[in-house]
């Protein structure tokens, strides 16, 4: 049975399995904004490439512009990923067969990460300083981030729950705690 936590978050619970789908798509106005920003970024890079092509081969400015283009290309990849995330991104979680799987899916592609439920500790909300620059940047439209939940797995911190609101995060933490408890119960040795 599918339960709606919000307009972007749904939970499907069945025997031995809990699945969560978080739609990462932004509002139409925000998608238009990030699309316009991406187009402007590409136009700036093309303009720099055209200017570099017009310079004499020995001009020292060519080397500077080459370094600039390298940084520009790196950020173009990051912007492109954020653009696709805001248009077609989904965060998928599943607790099944003693494993907790997290996948960031863009256009159906993405790598799933599996964690054994027996090794998951301290699942809960992430403590954050909302006045910090890091928190502001991580929750901005321009990056794929904004994780709200986390746990420890074999001594390593794992964060997930991108772009969740406070109430969504609280409700999903409770759902996951119940699902993990049930998965541990089912995977416990009988006897």
Protein Blocks (a to p, Z undefined) as FASTA:
>chain_A
ZZdfblmbccdddehiacddddfbdcfklmmmmmmmmmmmmmmmmmmmmmmmmpcfklmk
lmmmmmmmmmmmmmmmmmmmmmmmmmmgccddddeehiacddddeehiacdddddfklpg
hiacddddfkbmklmmmmmmkbcehifbdcdeehiacdehehiafklmmmmmmmmmmmmm
mmmmmmpccZZ
